[in-house]
Amino acid sequence: MKQPYAMVMIGLLLWWSAGCMALSPGPRLDQYVGSAAPAASDSKNTSLSQGGVLNAGLIVIHDATGNRADESVLEHSRKFLTDQSHRLIESRLPIRLVSVLEPPQVAHSWKALELWHRQLREQRLTYALVALFSNDQTDTPDTLLMDGSQEGGGAMGRILGVTTTDFALAELAFLELTDRGLQVVARAEGRDSATLERLANGFETNAYPSIRRSGRIARIVPPSDEAMAKDMLRGLASSDALERAITHLEAQWKSGVGR
């Protein structure tokens, strides 16, 4: 009787996770570049058809307007995601990121576009790549396996803990500065998640706290400070979401976007 019950519980958890991944967090890119979106026919006029490597400015935005978003984005994850965006984008796309542009302080598209338009003009650049990250973090009481295992373990029993799940959304937009202003050439998004497991009493062991990335067995040991651990969790989940977004943007590029 125990096995069917366990399977039902696992199924419910998977269903709940899928639902959260589908709904949380909501897209935010239109708040920044909505008015720059061209008609479908306009994309054929972009100079991407010339091919080659394009010099561009990188814009990294951390948006925390979701209902469960953590407002305190620490500098560690900001720097980590800027570095990851730079490395992954240049390694996968024909783009050379030659500068980091300033993100807007307020999510109003006309203000953001006005800011980037000015910065691109000042730096004599034609292109910009926007990487927008949104996160929702939820804390859930849990019972954790004392040895930190997931499959085939648990011989040492269970202990009360807390699981923090970070649902991350990465949205990308490639912008071109034209005579009509900034235009969106291509855009893509990716979603992923990661979990932070820690003991409810605040103690540390060889197994906890630990971070698990979606689809990976290996555990990552975060800082003992809870805020820093959650910030690392945010950065890792967002980095995985970014990789998915880049994969989608790369597919568009190869299929002839702008050609």
Accessible surface in RSA format (square Angstrom, percent):
REM  Atomic radii and reference values for relative SASA: ProtOr
REM  Chains: A
REM  Algorithm: Lee & Richards
REM  Probe-radius: 1.40
REM  Slices: 20
REM RES _ NUM      All-atoms   Total-Side   Main-Chain    Non-polar    All polar
REM                ABS   REL    ABS   REL    ABS   REL    ABS   REL    ABS   REL
RES MET A   1   203.26 105.3 159.77 105.7  43.49 103.6 126.31 107.4  76.95 101.9
RES LYS A   2   182.51  89.0 176.35 108.2   6.17  14.7 122.22 110.0  60.29  64.2
RES GLN A   3   137.73  77.0 130.20  95.2   7.53  17.9  42.32  90.1  95.41  72.4
RES PRO A   4    79.70  58.1  73.81  67.3   5.90  21.4  79.26  65.4   0.44   2.8
RES TYR A   5   146.18  68.2 140.98  80.2   5.20  13.5 110.31  82.9  35.87  44.2
RES ALA A   6    45.11  41.5  41.45  64.0   3.66   8.3  45.03  63.4   0.08   0.2
RES MET A   7   116.23  60.2 109.60  72.5   6.63  15.8  90.52  77.0  25.72  34.1
RES VAL A   8    88.50  58.2  81.35  73.6   7.15  17.2  87.48  76.0   1.02   2.8
RES MET A   9    76.67  39.7  76.67  50.7   0.00   0.0  66.49  56.5  10.18  13.5
RES ILE A  10    87.30  49.7  87.13  64.9   0.17   0.4  87.30  62.9   0.00   0.0
RES GLY A  11    35.04  43.2   0.00   N/A  35.04  43.2  30.07  82.5   4.97  11.1
RES LEU A  12    97.12  54.1  94.37  67.5   2.74   6.9  94.71  66.5   2.41   6.5
RES LEU A  13   107.42  59.8 106.77  76.4   0.65   1.6 107.41  75.4   0.01   0.0
RES LEU A  14   119.00  66.3 114.56  82.0   4.44  11.2 115.21  80.9   3.79  10.2
RES TRP A  15   184.71  74.1 177.73  86.0   6.98  16.4 153.84  82.0  30.87  50.1
RES TRP A  16   106.58  42.8 103.77  50.2   2.81   6.6  82.93  44.2  23.65  38.4
RES SER A  17    42.68  36.1  42.65  56.9   0.03   0.1  23.10  49.2  19.58  27.4
RES ALA A  18    63.33  58.2  51.02  78.7  12.31  28.0  58.39  82.2   4.94  13.1
RES GLY A  19    31.89  39.3   0.00   N/A  31.89  39.3  31.30  85.9   0.59   1.3
RES CYS A  20    23.10  17.5  18.42  20.5   4.68  11.0   3.80   9.6  19.30  20.8
RES MET A  21    49.93  25.9  49.36  32.7   0.57   1.4  48.34  41.1   1.59   2.1
RES ALA A  22    71.20  65.5  43.61  67.3  27.59  62.8  53.09  74.8  18.12  48.0
RES LEU A  23   148.23  82.6 126.14  90.2  22.09  55.5 129.36  90.9  18.87  50.8
RES SER A  24     7.88   6.7   5.78   7.7   2.10   4.8   6.45  13.7   1.43   2.0
RES PRO A  25     5.54   4.0   3.30   3.0   2.24   8.2   5.54   4.6   0.00   0.0
RES GLY A  26    36.33  44.8   0.00   N/A  36.33  44.8  25.22  69.2  11.11  24.9
RES PRO A  27    90.69  66.1  70.70  64.5  19.98  72.6  70.96  58.6  19.72 122.6
RES ARG A  28    56.15  23.6  54.87  28.0   1.28   3.0  15.30  20.9  40.85  24.8
RES LEU A  29     2.12   1.2   2.00   1.4   0.12   0.3   2.00   1.4   0.12   0.3
RES ASP A  30    86.39  60.5  77.44  77.1   8.95  21.2  27.81  65.5  58.58  58.4
RES GLN A  31    83.31  46.6  78.45  57.3   4.85  11.6   5.48  11.7  77.83  59.0
RES TYR A  32    10.46   4.9  10.46   6.0   0.00   0.0   1.10   0.8   9.36  11.5
RES VAL A  33     0.00   0.0   0.00   0.0   0.00   0.0   0.00   0.0   0.00   0.0
RES GLY A  34    27.96  34.5   0.00   N/A  27.96  34.5  15.26  41.9  12.70  28.4
RES SER A  35    86.77  73.3  43.91  58.6  42.86  98.7  51.98 110.7  34.79  48.7
RES ALA A  36     2.09   1.9   0.00   0.0   2.09   4.7   2.09   2.9   0.00   0.0
RES ALA A  37    56.83  52.3  32.68  50.4  24.15  54.9  32.68  46.0  24.15  64.0
RES PRO A  38    35.22  25.7  13.10  11.9  22.12  80.4  17.62  14.5  17.60 109.4
RES ALA A  39    62.87  57.8  45.53  70.3  17.34  39.4  57.01  80.3   5.86  15.5
RES ALA A  40    94.48  86.9  69.03 106.5  25.45  57.9  80.72 113.7  13.76  36.5
RES SER A  41    75.57  63.9  66.29  88.5   9.28  21.4  49.80 106.1  25.76  36.1
RES ASP A  42    35.74  25.0  29.36  29.2   6.38  15.1   2.25   5.3  33.49  33.4
RES SER A  43    32.13  27.1  28.78  38.4   3.35   7.7  16.24  34.6  15.89  22.3
RES LYS A  44   146.00  71.2 129.73  79.6  16.27  38.7  72.28  65.1  73.72  78.5
RES ASN A  45   115.26  79.5  82.29  79.5  32.97  79.4  29.95  72.1  85.31  82.5
RES THR A  46    10.88   7.7   3.75   3.8   7.13  17.0   8.17  11.0   2.72   4.1
RES SER A  47    30.66  25.9  24.91  33.2   5.75  13.2  26.07  55.5   4.59   6.4
RES LEU A  48     7.00   3.9   2.90   2.1   4.10  10.3   3.05   2.1   3.95  10.6
RES SER A  49    66.30  56.0  40.16  53.6  26.15  60.2  20.57  43.8  45.73  64.1
RES GLN A  50   148.07  82.8 109.03  79.7  39.04  93.0  41.98  89.4 106.10  80.5
RES GLY A  51    30.38  37.5   0.00   N/A  30.38  37.5  21.66  59.4   8.72  19.5
RES GLY A  52    59.71  73.6   0.00   N/A  59.71  73.6  39.92 109.5  19.79  44.3
RES VAL A  53    84.20  55.4  58.01  52.5  26.20  63.1  58.01  50.4  26.20  71.1
RES LEU A  54    23.05  12.8  21.16  15.1   1.89   4.7  23.05  16.2   0.00   0.0
RES ASN A  55    67.30  46.4  60.34  58.3   6.96  16.8   7.68  18.5  59.62  57.6
RES ALA A  56     0.00   0.0   0.00   0.0   0.00   0.0   0.00   0.0   0.00   0.0
RES GLY A  57     0.00   0.0   0.00   N/A   0.00   0.0   0.00   0.0   0.00   0.0
RES LEU A  58     0.05   0.0   0.05   0.0   0.00   0.0   0.05   0.0   0.00   0.0
RES ILE A  59     0.00   0.0   0.00   0.0   0.00   0.0   0.00   0.0   0.00   0.0
RES VAL A  60    13.68   9.0   5.83   5.3   7.86  18.9   5.83   5.1   7.86  21.3
RES ILE A  61     7.15   4.1   6.24   4.6   0.92   2.2   7.15   5.2   0.00   0.0
RES HIS A  62    30.87  16.9   6.79   4.7  24.08  61.6   5.03   5.2  25.84  30.1
RES ASP A  63    10.32   7.2   1.90   1.9   8.41  19.9   3.02   7.1   7.29   7.3
RES ALA A  64    18.03  16.6  11.39  17.6   6.64  15.1  12.40  17.5   5.63  14.9
RES THR A  65    83.64  59.5  52.50  53.2  31.14  74.2  57.33  77.0  26.30  39.8
RES GLY A  66    32.04  39.5   0.00   N/A  32.04  39.5  18.59  51.0  13.45  30.1
RES ASN A  67   155.02 106.9 114.18 110.3  40.83  98.3  28.57  68.8 126.45 122.2
RES ARG A  68   108.32  45.5  94.93  48.4  13.39  31.9  53.14  72.6  55.19  33.4
RES ALA A  69    16.34  15.0   0.89   1.4  15.45  35.1   0.89   1.2  15.45  40.9
RES ASP A  70    45.04  31.5  33.28  33.1  11.76  27.8  16.97  39.9  28.07  28.0
RES GLU A  71   133.90  76.9 111.98  84.7  21.92  52.2  59.41 114.9  74.50  60.8
RES SER A  72    67.72  57.2  55.89  74.6  11.82  27.2  47.77 101.7  19.94  27.9
RES VAL A  73    25.09  16.5   9.66   8.7  15.43  37.2   9.66   8.4  15.43  41.8
RES LEU A  74    58.17  32.4  56.01  40.1   2.16   5.4  58.17  40.9   0.00   0.0
RES GLU A  75   126.35  72.5 121.41  91.9   4.94  11.8  68.85 133.2  57.50  46.9
RES HIS A  76    90.02  49.2  77.84  54.1  12.18  31.2  55.87  57.6  34.15  39.7
RES SER A  77     0.42   0.4   0.08   0.1   0.34   0.8   0.42   0.9   0.00   0.0
RES ARG A  78    90.47  38.0  90.27  46.0   0.20   0.5  22.39  30.6  68.08  41.3
RES LYS A  79   140.91  68.7 134.91  82.8   6.00  14.3 107.73  97.0  33.18  35.3
RES PHE A  80    59.58  29.8  54.79  33.9   4.79  12.5  59.18  35.9   0.40   1.2
RES LEU A  81     0.20   0.1   0.20   0.1   0.00   0.0   0.20   0.1   0.00   0.0
RES THR A  82    32.84  23.4  32.84  33.3   0.00   0.0  20.78  27.9  12.06  18.2
RES ASP A  83    69.73  48.8  64.18  63.9   5.55  13.1  27.84  65.5  41.89  41.8
RES GLN A  84    25.55  14.3  25.55  18.7   0.00   0.0   0.25   0.5  25.31  19.2
RES SER A  85     0.00   0.0   0.00   0.0   0.00   0.0   0.00   0.0   0.00   0.0
RES HIS A  86    63.45  34.7  63.45  44.1   0.00   0.0  41.03  42.3  22.42  26.1
RES ARG A  87   133.66  56.1 125.26  63.9   8.40  20.0  71.64  97.9  62.02  37.6
RES LEU A  88    11.76   6.5  11.76   8.4   0.00   0.0  11.76   8.3   0.00   0.0
RES ILE A  89     0.07   0.0   0.07   0.0   0.00   0.0   0.07   0.0   0.00   0.0
RES GLU A  90    64.62  37.1  44.04  33.3  20.58  49.0  15.07  29.1  49.55  40.5
RES SER A  91    80.93  68.4  39.34  52.5  41.59  95.8  45.83  97.6  35.10  49.2
RES ARG A  92    72.34  30.4  56.99  29.0  15.35  36.5  34.13  46.6  38.20  23.2
RES LEU A  93     8.87   4.9   0.63   0.5   8.24  20.7   3.02   2.1   5.86  15.8
RES PRO A  94    46.52  33.9  38.50  35.1   8.02  29.1  45.79  37.8   0.72   4.5
RES ILE A  95     4.20   2.4   0.00   0.0   4.20  10.1   0.00   0.0   4.20  11.4
RES ARG A  96   116.95  49.1 116.13  59.2   0.83   2.0  38.04  52.0  78.91  47.8
RES LEU A  97     7.93   4.4   0.08   0.1   7.85  19.7   0.08   0.1   7.85  21.1
RES VAL A  98    72.44  47.7  35.72  32.3  36.72  88.5  43.32  37.6  29.12  79.0
RES SER A  99    28.58  24.1  16.69  22.3  11.88  27.4  27.39  58.3   1.19   1.7
RES VAL A 100    88.02  57.9  61.27  55.5  26.76  64.5  61.27  53.2  26.76  72.6
RES LEU A 101     1.54   0.9   0.00   0.0   1.54   3.9   0.62   0.4   0.92   2.5
RES GLU A 102    91.18  52.4  84.61  64.0   6.57  15.6  30.44  58.9  60.74  49.6
RES PRO A 103    43.19  31.5  43.00  39.2   0.19   0.7  43.00  35.5   0.19   1.2
RES PRO A 104    19.72  14.4   3.67   3.3  16.05  58.3   5.68   4.7  14.05  87.3
RES GLN A 105   158.70  88.7 120.77  88.3  37.92  90.3  58.80 125.2  99.90  75.8
RES VAL A 106    71.33  46.9  65.24  59.1   6.08  14.7  69.43  60.3   1.90   5.2
RES ALA A 107    24.80  22.8  11.92  18.4  12.88  29.3  11.95  16.8  12.85  34.0
RES HIS A 108    90.74  49.6  87.99  61.2   2.75   7.0  51.91  53.5  38.83  45.2
RES SER A 109    25.51  21.6  21.99  29.3   3.51   8.1   1.44   3.1  24.06  33.7
RES TRP A 110   151.70  60.9 147.18  71.2   4.52  10.6 130.60  69.6  21.09  34.2
RES LYS A 111    89.57  43.7  84.87  52.1   4.70  11.2  40.74  36.7  48.83  52.0
RES ALA A 112     0.00   0.0   0.00   0.0   0.00   0.0   0.00   0.0   0.00   0.0
RES LEU A 113    22.34  12.4  21.54  15.4   0.80   2.0  21.86  15.4   0.48   1.3
RES GLU A 114   104.01  59.7  95.05  71.9   8.96  21.3  36.01  69.7  68.00  55.5
RES LEU A 115    25.15  14.0  24.25  17.3   0.90   2.3  24.81  17.4   0.34   0.9
RES TRP A 116     0.00   0.0   0.00   0.0   0.00   0.0   0.00   0.0   0.00   0.0
RES HIS A 117    61.38  33.5  61.38  42.7   0.00   0.0  39.43  40.6  21.95  25.5
RES ARG A 118   118.58  49.8 115.38  58.8   3.20   7.6  55.51  75.9  63.07  38.2
RES GLN A 119    18.88  10.6  18.77  13.7   0.11   0.3  10.35  22.0   8.53   6.5
RES LEU A 120     0.00   0.0   0.00   0.0   0.00   0.0   0.00   0.0   0.00   0.0
RES ARG A 121   135.42  56.9 119.98  61.2  15.44  36.8  44.32  60.6  91.11  55.2
RES GLU A 122   123.50  70.9  87.72  66.4  35.78  85.2  45.91  88.8  77.59  63.3
RES GLN A 123    77.96  43.6  55.31  40.4  22.65  53.9  33.03  70.3  44.94  34.1
RES ARG A 124   224.98  94.5 190.73  97.2  34.25  81.6  71.93  98.3 153.05  92.8
RES LEU A 125    20.23  11.3  14.19  10.2   6.04  15.2  16.09  11.3   4.15  11.2
RES THR A 126    58.17  41.4  54.82  55.6   3.35   8.0  20.24  27.2  37.93  57.3
RES TYR A 127    14.62   6.8  14.62   8.3   0.00   0.0  11.43   8.6   3.19   3.9
RES ALA A 128     0.00   0.0   0.00   0.0   0.00   0.0   0.00   0.0   0.00   0.0
RES LEU A 129     0.00   0.0   0.00   0.0   0.00   0.0   0.00   0.0   0.00   0.0
RES VAL A 130     0.00   0.0   0.00   0.0   0.00   0.0   0.00   0.0   0.00   0.0
RES ALA A 131     0.28   0.3   0.17   0.3   0.11   0.3   0.28   0.4   0.00   0.0
RES LEU A 132     0.37   0.2   0.00   0.0   0.37   0.9   0.00   0.0   0.37   1.0
RES PHE A 133     1.47   0.7   0.55   0.3   0.93   2.4   0.55   0.3   0.93   2.7
RES SER A 134     4.24   3.6   4.13   5.5   0.11   0.3   4.03   8.6   0.21   0.3
RES ASN A 135    13.71   9.5  11.10  10.7   2.61   6.3   6.41  15.4   7.30   7.1
RES ASP A 136     6.68   4.7   6.64   6.6   0.04   0.1   0.04   0.1   6.64   6.6
RES GLN A 137    21.54  12.0   8.88   6.5  12.66  30.1   7.55  16.1  13.99  10.6
RES THR A 138    24.84  17.7  20.21  20.5   4.64  11.0  24.80  33.3   0.04   0.1
RES ASP A 139    77.12  54.0  47.71  47.5  29.41  69.5  21.31  50.2  55.81  55.7
RES THR A 140    60.45  43.0  59.87  60.7   0.58   1.4  52.02  69.9   8.43  12.7
RES PRO A 141   117.70  85.8 102.99  93.9  14.71  53.5 103.42  85.4  14.28  88.8
RES ASP A 142    55.15  38.6  46.03  45.8   9.12  21.6   9.75  22.9  45.40  45.3
RES THR A 143    60.96  43.4  58.99  59.8   1.97   4.7  42.19  56.7  18.78  28.4
RES LEU A 144     7.50   4.2   5.64   4.0   1.86   4.7   7.50   5.3   0.00   0.0
RES LEU A 145    27.70  15.4  25.07  17.9   2.63   6.6  25.07  17.6   2.63   7.1
RES MET A 146    78.95  40.9  66.41  44.0  12.54  29.9  53.41  45.4  25.55  33.8
RES ASP A 147    52.15  36.5  31.05  30.9  21.09  49.9  21.48  50.5  30.67  30.6
RES GLY A 148     1.68   2.1   0.00   N/A   1.68   2.1   0.51   1.4   1.17   2.6
RES SER A 149    35.97  30.4  22.50  30.0  13.46  31.0  31.98  68.1   3.99   5.6
RES GLN A 150   102.71  57.4  70.44  51.5  32.27  76.8  25.30  53.8  77.41  58.7
RES GLU A 151   162.78  93.5 134.78 102.0  28.00  66.7  53.10 102.7 109.68  89.5
RES GLY A 152    94.86 117.0   0.00   N/A  94.86 117.0  45.32 124.4  49.54 110.9
RES GLY A 153    39.95  49.3   0.00   N/A  39.95  49.3  12.65  34.7  27.29  61.1
RES GLY A 154    19.27  23.8   0.00   N/A  19.27  23.8   3.86  10.6  15.41  34.5
RES ALA A 155   107.57  98.9  63.49  98.0  44.08 100.3  76.44 107.6  31.13  82.5
RES MET A 156   124.38  64.4  98.22  65.0  26.16  62.3  87.92  74.7  36.46  48.3
RES GLY A 157    29.12  35.9   0.00   N/A  29.12  35.9  28.96  79.5   0.16   0.4
RES ARG A 158   140.01  58.8 109.67  55.9  30.34  72.2  53.33  72.9  86.68  52.5
RES ILE A 159    53.66  30.5  46.81  34.9   6.85  16.5  53.60  38.6   0.05   0.1
RES LEU A 160   125.11  69.7 121.23  86.7   3.88   9.7 121.23  85.1   3.88  10.4
RES GLY A 161     3.00   3.7   0.00   N/A   3.00   3.7   0.00   0.0   3.00   6.7
RES VAL A 162    33.09  21.8  33.09  30.0   0.00   0.0  33.09  28.8   0.00   0.0
RES THR A 163    17.32  12.3  17.28  17.5   0.04   0.1  17.17  23.1   0.15   0.2
RES THR A 164     0.01   0.0   0.01   0.0   0.00   0.0   0.01   0.0   0.00   0.0
RES THR A 165    14.89  10.6  14.89  15.1   0.00   0.0   7.13   9.6   7.75  11.7
RES ASP A 166     0.00   0.0   0.00   0.0   0.00   0.0   0.00   0.0   0.00   0.0
RES PHE A 167     2.88   1.4   2.88   1.8   0.00   0.0   2.88   1.7   0.00   0.0
RES ALA A 168     1.16   1.1   0.06   0.1   1.10   2.5   0.06   0.1   1.10   2.9
RES LEU A 169     0.33   0.2   0.01   0.0   0.33   0.8   0.01   0.0   0.33   0.9
RES ALA A 170     0.55   0.5   0.55   0.9   0.00   0.0   0.55   0.8   0.00   0.0
RES GLU A 171     4.34   2.5   4.26   3.2   0.08   0.2   1.04   2.0   3.30   2.7
RES LEU A 172     0.30   0.2   0.30   0.2   0.00   0.0   0.30   0.2   0.00   0.0
RES ALA A 173     0.00   0.0   0.00   0.0   0.00   0.0   0.00   0.0   0.00   0.0
RES PHE A 174     0.00   0.0   0.00   0.0   0.00   0.0   0.00   0.0   0.00   0.0
RES LEU A 175     0.00   0.0   0.00   0.0   0.00   0.0   0.00   0.0   0.00   0.0
RES GLU A 176    13.32   7.6  13.32  10.1   0.00   0.0   0.09   0.2  13.23  10.8
RES LEU A 177    18.67  10.4   6.84   4.9  11.83  29.7   6.84   4.8  11.83  31.8
RES THR A 178    37.97  27.0  27.44  27.8  10.53  25.1  37.18  49.9   0.79   1.2
RES ASP A 179   155.31 108.8 117.14 116.6  38.17  90.3  37.89  89.2 117.43 117.1
RES ARG A 180   156.14  65.6 121.88  62.1  34.26  81.6  75.05 102.6  81.09  49.1
RES GLY A 181    16.65  20.5   0.00   N/A  16.65  20.5  15.37  42.2   1.27   2.9
RES LEU A 182    11.75   6.5   1.96   1.4   9.79  24.6   1.96   1.4   9.79  26.3
RES GLN A 183    31.50  17.6  31.50  23.0   0.00   0.0   9.37  19.9  22.12  16.8
RES VAL A 184     8.21   5.4   5.37   4.9   2.84   6.8   5.37   4.7   2.84   7.7
RES VAL A 185    11.94   7.9   2.60   2.4   9.34  22.5   3.85   3.3   8.10  22.0
RES ALA A 186     5.85   5.4   0.15   0.2   5.70  13.0   5.85   8.2   0.00   0.0
RES ARG A 187    85.46  35.9  78.66  40.1   6.80  16.2  41.45  56.7  44.00  26.7
RES ALA A 188    13.70  12.6   0.35   0.5  13.35  30.4  12.11  17.1   1.59   4.2
RES GLU A 189    71.73  41.2  66.81  50.5   4.92  11.7  28.76  55.6  42.96  35.1
RES GLY A 190     4.01   4.9   0.00   N/A   4.01   4.9   4.01  11.0   0.00   0.0
RES ARG A 191    49.08  20.6  40.80  20.8   8.28  19.7  26.82  36.7  22.26  13.5
RES ASP A 192     8.62   6.0   8.32   8.3   0.30   0.7   0.46   1.1   8.16   8.1
RES SER A 193    19.56  16.5  19.56  26.1   0.00   0.0   0.00   0.0  19.56  27.4
RES ALA A 194     1.99   1.8   0.00   0.0   1.99   4.5   1.99   2.8   0.00   0.0
RES THR A 195    34.65  24.6  34.65  35.1   0.00   0.0  29.27  39.3   5.38   8.1
RES LEU A 196     0.00   0.0   0.00   0.0   0.00   0.0   0.00   0.0   0.00   0.0
RES GLU A 197    23.22  13.3  23.22  17.6   0.00   0.0   0.06   0.1  23.16  18.9
RES ARG A 198    37.87  15.9  37.87  19.3   0.00   0.0  19.71  26.9  18.16  11.0
RES LEU A 199     9.39   5.2   3.78   2.7   5.61  14.1   3.78   2.7   5.61  15.1
RES ALA A 200    59.90  55.1  28.59  44.1  31.31  71.2  30.22  42.6  29.68  78.6
RES ASN A 201    82.38  56.8  49.48  47.8  32.89  79.2  39.35  94.7  43.03  41.6
RES GLY A 202    60.54  74.7   0.00   N/A  60.54  74.7  35.71  98.0  24.83  55.6
RES PHE A 203   137.91  69.0 130.73  81.0   7.18  18.7 134.12  81.3   3.79  10.9
RES GLU A 204   109.68  63.0  80.91  61.2  28.77  68.5  27.84  53.8  81.84  66.8
RES THR A 205    73.18  52.0  46.49  47.1  26.69  63.6  58.29  78.3  14.89  22.5
RES ASN A 206   159.34 109.9 128.47 124.1  30.87  74.3  39.90  96.0 119.43 115.4
RES ALA A 207     7.66   7.0   5.74   8.9   1.92   4.4   6.92   9.7   0.74   2.0
RES TYR A 208     5.16   2.4   3.64   2.1   1.52   3.9   1.55   1.2   3.61   4.4
RES PRO A 209    17.98  13.1  15.20  13.9   2.78  10.1  15.20  12.5   2.78  17.3
RES SER A 210     0.18   0.2   0.18   0.2   0.00   0.0   0.18   0.4   0.00   0.0
RES ILE A 211     0.00   0.0   0.00   0.0   0.00   0.0   0.00   0.0   0.00   0.0
RES ARG A 212    18.33   7.7  16.51   8.4   1.82   4.3   9.85  13.5   8.48   5.1
RES ARG A 213    37.94  15.9  34.20  17.4   3.75   8.9   4.13   5.6  33.81  20.5
RES SER A 214    56.08  47.4  31.92  42.6  24.16  55.6  14.85  31.6  41.23  57.8
RES GLY A 215    88.14 108.7   0.00   N/A  88.14 108.7  44.82 123.0  43.32  97.0
RES ARG A 216   111.45  46.8  97.51  49.7  13.94  33.2  39.82  54.4  71.63  43.4
RES ILE A 217   154.55  87.9 146.57 109.2   7.98  19.2 147.14 106.0   7.41  20.1
RES ALA A 218    77.16  70.9  61.42  94.8  15.75  35.8  71.04 100.0   6.12  16.2
RES ARG A 219    88.73  37.3  60.53  30.9  28.21  67.2   7.40  10.1  81.33  49.3
RES ILE A 220    51.56  29.3  48.36  36.0   3.21   7.7  51.56  37.1   0.00   0.0
RES VAL A 221   115.56  76.0  95.07  86.1  20.49  49.4  95.07  82.6  20.49  55.6
RES PRO A 222     8.25   6.0   0.00   0.0   8.25  30.0   0.86   0.7   7.38  45.9
RES PRO A 223    46.42  33.8  33.83  30.8  12.59  45.8  45.66  37.7   0.76   4.7
RES SER A 224    79.32  67.0  48.88  65.2  30.44  70.1  15.30  32.6  64.02  89.7
RES ASP A 225    77.37  54.2  67.53  67.2   9.84  23.3  32.61  76.7  44.76  44.6
RES GLU A 226    83.56  48.0  77.29  58.5   6.27  14.9  28.66  55.4  54.90  44.8
RES ALA A 227    58.40  53.7  47.35  73.1  11.05  25.1  53.14  74.8   5.26  13.9
RES MET A 228    70.98  36.8  69.73  46.1   1.25   3.0  53.68  45.6  17.30  22.9
RES ALA A 229     3.02   2.8   3.02   4.7   0.00   0.0   3.02   4.2   0.00   0.0
RES LYS A 230    31.94  15.6  31.94  19.6   0.00   0.0   9.46   8.5  22.47  23.9
RES ASP A 231     0.96   0.7   0.72   0.7   0.24   0.6   0.76   1.8   0.21   0.2
RES MET A 232    43.97  22.8  41.65  27.6   2.32   5.5  42.84  36.4   1.13   1.5
RES LEU A 233     0.00   0.0   0.00   0.0   0.00   0.0   0.00   0.0   0.00   0.0
RES ARG A 234     5.78   2.4   5.78   2.9   0.00   0.0   2.11   2.9   3.66   2.2
RES GLY A 235     1.63   2.0   0.00   N/A   1.63   2.0   1.63   4.5   0.00   0.0
RES LEU A 236    18.37  10.2  18.32  13.1   0.06   0.1  18.32  12.9   0.06   0.1
RES ALA A 237     0.00   0.0   0.00   0.0   0.00   0.0   0.00   0.0   0.00   0.0
RES SER A 238     0.37   0.3   0.33   0.4   0.04   0.1   0.18   0.4   0.18   0.3
RES SER A 239     0.18   0.1   0.18   0.2   0.00   0.0   0.00   0.0   0.18   0.2
RES ASP A 240     8.44   5.9   5.93   5.9   2.51   5.9   5.87  13.8   2.57   2.6
RES ALA A 241     0.00   0.0   0.00   0.0   0.00   0.0   0.00   0.0   0.00   0.0
RES LEU A 242     0.00   0.0   0.00   0.0   0.00   0.0   0.00   0.0   0.00   0.0
RES GLU A 243    59.10  33.9  58.73  44.4   0.37   0.9  13.15  25.4  45.95  37.5
RES ARG A 244   121.94  51.2 118.37  60.3   3.57   8.5  26.75  36.6  95.18  57.7
RES ALA A 245     0.00   0.0   0.00   0.0   0.00   0.0   0.00   0.0   0.00   0.0
RES ILE A 246     0.00   0.0   0.00   0.0   0.00   0.0   0.00   0.0   0.00   0.0
RES THR A 247    66.27  47.1  65.08  66.0   1.19   2.8  52.37  70.3  13.90  21.0
RES HIS A 248    95.82  52.4  92.96  64.6   2.87   7.3  58.97  60.8  36.85  42.9
RES LEU A 249     0.00   0.0   0.00   0.0   0.00   0.0   0.00   0.0   0.00   0.0
RES GLU A 250    30.21  17.3  30.21  22.9   0.00   0.0   4.10   7.9  26.11  21.3
RES ALA A 251    59.03  54.3  48.37  74.6  10.67  24.3  54.79  77.2   4.24  11.2
RES GLN A 252    55.01  30.8  52.68  38.5   2.33   5.5  27.58  58.7  27.42  20.8
RES TRP A 253    19.01   7.6  18.21   8.8   0.80   1.9  11.40   6.1   7.61  12.3
RES LYS A 254   160.53  78.3 126.13  77.4  34.40  81.9  87.53  78.8  73.00  77.8
RES SER A 255    95.54  80.7  51.40  68.6  44.14 101.7  51.31 109.3  44.23  62.0
RES GLY A 256    23.14  28.5   0.00   N/A  23.14  28.5  12.58  34.5  10.57  23.7
RES VAL A 257    31.72  20.9  22.29  20.2   9.43  22.7  29.23  25.4   2.49   6.8
RES GLY A 258     4.19   5.2   0.00   N/A   4.19   5.2   0.03   0.1   4.16   9.3
RES ARG A 259   151.95  63.8 107.04  54.6  44.91 106.9  61.06  83.5  90.89  55.1
END  Absolute sums over single chains surface
CHAIN  1 A    13513.9      10691.8       2822.1       7771.5       5742.4
END  Absolute sums over all chains
TOTAL         13513.9      10691.8       2822.1       7771.5       5742.4
